[in-house]
Amino acid sequence: MRKVIVTGANGFVGAALIKELIKNETEVIALGREGNTDNIPESELVSFYSFDLKNVFEIKEKLTCNDIDTFYHFAWAGVSGELRSDTRLQLDNAQWTVDCLKLSKELGCKRFIYAGSIMEIETYKALFNNGNKPGAGFIYGAGKLAAHAMCKAVAVQTGVDFISAVITNAYGVGDNSSRMLNSAIKKCISGEPPKFTAANQNYDFVYIDDAARAFRLIGEKGKPFCEYVIGSSNAGPLKQFLLEMKSEIAPDLDFIFGDIPFTGGNIPLKYFDCSKTEADTGFRAEISFREGIRRTRDWMLEENR
């Protein structure tokens, strides 16, 4: 790849990918909300343009280049908090993603990399499990699932090579969200016993540097209309990861399991399989969960000084 577009460029994964692309001398057109550039690495290889998901096609008036190889799409509104369960917003996100796919065609991009989520599979399992009562958070997952399905079909019509990169759970330095892993680390720092579900469901985590490298390799070597899982290749019960975290950063703190009800579905381990990603792109995670947790904890401590 010589030149790519990255939407959601100032976000956790988007900014990490840009850093990875710079290291590999790839030119980046970074698209993000106006004024949101604090996470984007500074480099002569990076050009930032303000971008509004509600008016996707307006960016064409700002761009003058027509030799873009690949379009990475990370921009998504309402990934956490109450907006995660906003049905209108999540439906809009799906349509905006389709619009970005169509935009990529108009800009001459050969391939479109969709940042999918393991939440898509979890959502499907939760929704179609008789008697299960999925929580409102699955509305986000439903939006991601809809975007994936529609984009794949539209890509066939438009002649763009669609590739889905399914993130298991990316974490690490730079993530300011309130997701479960971050909340647990913060409680460990403050000495407060974190509470969880029974944590028997299968899970996986991938450190952000590994995730960024995976996205680059998928852009370079991924095959059209394939799905690639980005994970650690060590998926297992969530409790296994949480006990590793306890051992690494809070050995004297109680971790309380079972106090929080679990309303999702358990994803079979086969859906976390990264073997196709490794076979087609050469990616394999290098940073262990223990090391990643330690790096993240140390970063949080430094940030709060």
Disulfide bonds with the S-S distance in Angstrom:
none
